Each structure stands twice: as C-alpha cells, then as structure tokens.
Amino acid sequence: MAVIEARGLRKTYRGKTALDGFDLEVAEGTVCGLLGPNGAGKTTAVRILTTLLRADGGRASVAGHDVARHPRRVRRSIGLVGQYAAVDELLTGRQNLELFGRLYHLDARSARDRAAELLDAFGLDHPGPVGEYSGGMRRRLDLAASMILDPAVLFLDEPTTGLDPRSRGEVWQAVRGLVAGGTTVLLTTQYLEEADQLAGRVVVIDAGRVVAGGTPDELKSRLGGDRLDVVIRDPERLGEAAGIVAAAAGGPAAADPDTRRVSVPVTDRVAALAAVLPALTGVGVEADDVAVRRPTLDEVFLSLTGTRREEG
C-alpha cells in the first residue's frame, strides 16, 4: 500500500521549473530516501506533500488524503522535521514537549503524559534546559516533538545536517525505532551514507524529475558488480597506473587525483587481484592500499546526475 503517492507533480517559480512531472510512491512502514543535487526539486516536493505549497499540476496523496483537497486531514496524519531544530533552548525537554502537546490541542494532563512517553522512548532524561543538550539530543527532541500525535507519516528534511558522526548515529537509531513501530518515513538527505543506512528504497531526482529508483543495492548494481580500488603511492604515476590496472583487470579504470585512487569494475575479484598487483609491481608502481568493494551511492549519484553531491 502506497502511503505517500505523487503523480505528475509540476511547479514553476518565476518561469523556472522546479518539478517537471515528479512521480513517487512510498510503501507503508518503510523509509524512502529522496536524493538529488541542489535545485533538483527535493524541497519543493516535500513542501507540496506536506501542504505547505500548492502544485501547479499533477496530484498527490498522503495517508489516503489528497493534499490539495484535504490539507487539514493530511496535516493531522504527518510529522515534519526540518533542517534546523525547532525547540526552545530555555525550556527543558519535558517543557518543550508539553508545549508542543498543548499547541496540538491536547489537554494539560494528556500533554504531560505524552511528553513523559516520548522522553522515555527517545532517551531524553536530561533535567536541564535544551541549551545544554548535544546536537544529537536536540535533533532527537525535534523528532519527539514531531511524534506528539503519533503520525502515520514522518517527513525528515536533511535531519542530520551539521551533526558530528556520533550525533548522526543517535538520530539514525531513533529513526529506526520509529520505523520499527510502523511509521512511514520520507527522508531527504545530502549524506548518501545516511540513505544507505536508513532507506529501504532510494529515489534520485534531477531537474524536477525522477531519474532512478530502487533499493540501494539495486542502484549500485547499475554500475556493475564489485570494484577494485588501488591507492597509488606516487601521484606522478597515477595516469600510468590507471592504464596498467585497466589492462590487467580488463575494464575501464577511473583515476582520482585527490585520493590517488584508481578504480576499475571487476567480475572476478580474486582473478583481478592476482592480475593487477603483479602488473603494477612489475613496472615499479607501489600501492599504499588495495581493496575490493561494491559501488557506493556516491558513484551512483554522480553517474545519474552528473553532479557530485554536496558535503553537508
């Protein structure tokens, strides 16, 4: 069952097309990662699906409600977490959640009870004001606030931007817990590792249209199977090494001067290793590291959009 569905969404700003026939389906109880370069239309799509913006064409529904005809029903069914924490730093976590509960029209007792449940569920037992929270704790509090009414669908717009790896991991764990409880999540992110960690399905959008979709493994398989990476010690010999690796492995090799890495697709990892290393050693090219791996979502993203992803 598709909990989020969009068909042919179109939106134009001042003559510039933001969405150009955008299609999307997100199944119940799953995480869908929405990826794309800056200006691809990710934020516009989320704003339309959350009723913050009206589409110029097409149709969309969330939790069974048409976003254009029944926006209030959609809002009662969703939670939205933006790029920046929307909490009061002078209040405690409990006070913040009680405040959100009252804003959602819960009575005082229900707001207190719901706040206590969420503080326990998200591991937020710090007694001090939110200004003393770490970045990860603030984002977990933001997630908790979005779950006051236990929405069926949660929209996460780059939820871990600017967080350190430990804080990012805390947020990931919280999201996994929500999905295990049945929440459907649409995640926009510029961290491709985040999509790989959380999303069961990834949709790549470019120039307002979906250009690819599938599980992370399915998208990676579009670039072939395994890849052999060799880090060359002497950067002056990188071009020479790329030619040797390509000939030995029997495939096109790509060289990255920034990392001194030569990468080539391989079908038989053992045979490729057995051929490449002696070929390099035979001409005196030294390697600092050798590894066989699957393609990354970064490489998929670059191949599909022609754009390197932005670092968050």
C-alpha positions in Angstrom: 0.0 0.0 0.0 1.4 3.4 -1.0 1.1 5.8 2.0 2.7 8.6 0.0 1.9 8.9 -3.7 2.6 11.6 -6.3 1.7 11.6 -9.9 3.0 14.1 -12.4 3.6 16.9 -9.9 4.6 20.2 -11.6 5.7 23.5 -10.0 7.2 26.6 -11.6 8.7 29.6 -9.8 9.1 32.8 -11.8 9.4 30.9 -15.1 11.9 28.3 -13.6 10.6 24.7 -13.4 11.2 23.2 -10.0 9.1 20.0 -10.6 8.5 18.6 -14.1 6.3 15.6 -13.8 7.5 14.2 -10.4 6.3 10.7 -9.5 6.7 9.0 -6.2 5.4 6.0 -4.2 6.3 5.2 -0.6 5.1 1.9 0.9 3.7 1.8 4.4 6.2 1.2 7.2 9.3 1.9 5.1 11.9 4.6 4.7 12.3 6.2 1.3 15.4 8.3 0.7 14.9 11.3 -1.8 18.3 12.3 -3.2 19.3 14.9 -5.7 21.7 17.8 -6.3 20.9 21.3 -5.0 18.0 22.7 -7.0 16.7 19.3 -8.1 13.3 19.8 -6.6 13.6 17.8 -3.3 12.4 20.6 -1.0 9.6 21.7 -3.4 8.3 18.1 -3.5 8.3 17.9 0.3 6.6 21.2 0.7 3.8 20.1 -1.7 3.4 16.8 0.1 3.2 18.5 3.5 0.6 21.0 2.2 3.0 24.0 2.6 2.9 24.7 -1.1 0.3 24.1 -3.9 1.3 22.3 -7.1 0.7 23.8 -10.5 -0.3 20.4 -11.9 -0.5 16.7 -11.0 -1.9 15.1 -7.9 -0.6 13.7 -4.6 -2.0 12.0 -1.6 -0.6 11.3 1.9 -2.1 8.7 4.3 -5.0 8.3 1.9 -5.8 12.1 1.8 -5.5 14.3 -1.3 -3.0 17.1 -0.4 -4.9 19.7 -2.4 -8.5 18.9 -1.5 -8.0 17.8 2.2 -4.9 19.6 3.5 -6.1 19.5 7.1 -6.5 15.8 7.1 -3.0 15.4 5.7 -1.6 17.7 8.5 -3.3 15.6 11.1 -1.6 12.5 9.7 2.0 13.7 9.3 5.0 14.9 11.3 7.6 17.2 9.7 11.2 17.7 10.9 13.1 20.5 9.1 16.8 21.1 8.7 17.0 23.1 12.0 15.8 22.1 15.4 12.5 24.0 16.3 12.8 23.8 20.0 13.1 26.4 22.8 16.6 26.3 24.3 15.5 28.0 27.6 13.0 25.3 28.4 13.7 21.7 29.4 13.0 18.8 27.0 9.9 17.9 29.1 8.6 21.5 28.9 9.2 21.7 25.2 7.2 18.5 24.6 4.4 19.6 26.9 4.3 22.9 25.0 4.0 21.1 21.7 1.3 19.0 23.1 -0.8 22.0 24.1 -0.2 23.5 20.6 -1.6 20.3 19.2 -4.7 20.9 21.4 -4.0 18.2 24.0 -5.3 19.0 27.5 -2.7 19.6 30.2 -2.8 16.0 31.6 -2.6 14.4 28.1 0.3 16.7 27.1 2.2 15.7 30.3 1.6 12.0 29.8 2.6 12.1 26.1 5.8 14.1 27.0 6.8 11.5 29.5 6.3 8.7 27.0 8.4 10.4 24.3 11.2 11.4 26.7 11.5 7.7 27.7 11.2 6.5 24.1 13.9 8.8 22.8 16.2 8.6 25.8 15.9 12.2 26.7 16.2 12.3 30.5 18.4 15.3 30.8 16.9 17.6 33.5 18.4 20.9 32.3 17.4 23.3 29.6 17.7 22.3 25.9 20.6 24.8 25.6 22.7 22.2 27.4 21.8 19.4 25.0 24.2 18.0 22.5 23.4 18.3 18.8 22.2 14.7 18.6 19.9 15.2 21.7 18.4 18.3 20.2 17.5 16.5 17.0 16.1 13.6 18.9 13.9 16.1 20.8 12.9 17.6 17.5 11.9 14.1 16.3 10.0 13.5 19.6 8.1 16.8 19.1 7.0 15.7 15.6 5.6 12.5 17.1 3.3 14.2 19.6 0.2 12.9 17.8 1.8 9.6 16.7 1.6 10.4 13.0 1.5 7.7 10.4 3.9 9.5 8.1 7.1 11.4 9.0 8.9 13.8 6.7 12.6 14.3 7.5 14.3 17.2 5.6 18.1 16.7 6.0 17.7 15.8 9.7 21.4 15.4 10.5 22.9 18.3 8.6 25.8 19.7 10.6 25.9 16.9 13.2 29.0 15.0 14.2 29.2 11.3 13.4 28.2 10.3 17.0 25.1 12.6 17.0 24.2 11.4 13.5 24.2 7.8 14.7 21.9 8.7 17.6 19.4 10.2 15.2 19.6 7.2 12.9 18.9 4.9 15.8 15.9 7.0 16.7 14.5 6.9 13.2 15.0 3.1 13.0 12.9 2.8 16.2 10.1 4.8 14.7 10.1 2.7 11.5 10.1 -0.5 13.7 6.9 0.9 15.3 5.2 1.3 11.9 5.9 4.9 10.9 6.5 5.6 7.2 9.4 8.0 6.6 10.3 10.2 3.6 13.9 11.3 4.1 15.7 14.0 2.1 19.4 14.0 2.7 22.8 15.0 1.2 24.6 12.3 3.2 24.5 9.3 0.9 25.7 7.1 3.7 22.6 8.2 5.6 20.3 6.9 2.7 22.4 3.7 2.6 21.9 3.2 6.3 18.2 4.0 6.7 16.4 3.8 3.4 14.9 0.6 2.0 14.2 2.4 -1.2 16.1 5.4 -2.8 14.7 7.8 -5.4 17.1 10.0 -7.3 15.6 13.3 -8.6 17.3 15.7 -11.0 15.8 18.7 -12.8 12.4 18.1 -11.2 12.0 14.5 -12.4 12.8 11.1 -11.0 15.8 9.6 -12.9 16.1 6.4 -11.0 14.7 4.4 -8.1 15.3 1.1 -6.3 16.9 -0.3 -3.2 20.5 0.9 -2.5 21.8 -2.4 -3.8 19.8 -2.3 -7.0 21.1 1.2 -7.7 24.7 0.2 -7.0 24.2 -2.8 -9.4 23.6 -0.3 -12.2 27.3 0.4 -12.1 28.2 -3.2 -12.3 29.4 -5.6 -9.7 32.5 -5.3 -7.5 35.1 -2.6 -8.0 38.8 -2.9 -7.4 40.4 0.2 -5.8 44.2 0.8 -5.7 45.7 3.8 -4.0 49.0 4.7 -5.7 51.9 6.0 -3.6 53.4 8.3 -6.2 50.8 10.7 -7.6 53.0 11.4 -10.6 52.4 7.8 -11.7 48.7 7.8 -11.3 47.9 8.0 -15.1 50.4 5.2 -15.8 48.9 3.1 -13.0 45.4 3.6 -14.4 46.4 2.2 -17.8 48.1 -0.8 -16.2 45.1 -1.5 -13.9 42.7 -1.2 -16.8 44.7 -3.6 -19.0 45.2 -6.2 -16.2 41.6 -6.1 -15.0 40.1 -5.9 -18.4 37.8 -2.9 -17.7 37.8 0.9 -17.9 39.7 2.4 -15.0 39.0 5.8 -13.4 41.7 7.8 -11.6 41.0 10.3 -8.8 44.0 12.7 -8.3 42.6 13.9 -5.0 42.8 10.5 -3.4 45.5 8.9 -5.7 42.9 6.1 -6.2 42.5 4.0 -9.4 39.1 2.2 -9.6 38.0 -0.4 -12.0 34.9 -2.7 -12.2 35.7 -6.4 -11.9 33.6 -9.6 -12.2 36.1 -12.0 -10.6 37.7 -10.3 -7.6 40.3 -13.0 -7.0 41.4 -13.1 -10.6 41.6 -9.2 -10.7 43.8 -9.0 -7.6 46.0 -11.8 -8.9 46.5 -9.9 -12.2 46.7 -6.2 -11.1 49.2 -6.3 -8.3 51.9 -8.2 -10.2 51.4 -5.9 -13.2 51.9 -2.8 -11.0 54.9 -4.4 -9.2 56.5 -5.4 -12.5 56.9 -1.7 -13.5 57.8 -0.4 -10.1 54.5 1.2 -9.2 53.9 1.0 -5.5 50.4 0.7 -3.9 49.5 2.1 -0.5 46.2 0.3 -0.3 44.2 -2.3 -2.3 40.6 -3.1 -1.7 37.6 -4.8 -3.5 34.2 -3.3 -2.7 30.7 -2.6 -4.0 30.0 0.7 -5.8 28.9 3.4 -3.5 25.8 5.6 -3.7 28.1 8.5 -4.2 29.2 6.9 -7.5 25.6 6.1 -8.4 24.6 9.7 -7.7 27.4 11.1 -9.9 26.6 8.7 -12.7 22.9 9.5 -12.7 23.0 13.3 -12.2 26.5 14.2 -13.4 26.8 16.1 -10.2 29.0 15.4 -7.1 26.8 15.5 -4.0 27.2 18.4 -1.6 29.0 17.8 1.6 26.6 18.5 4.5 
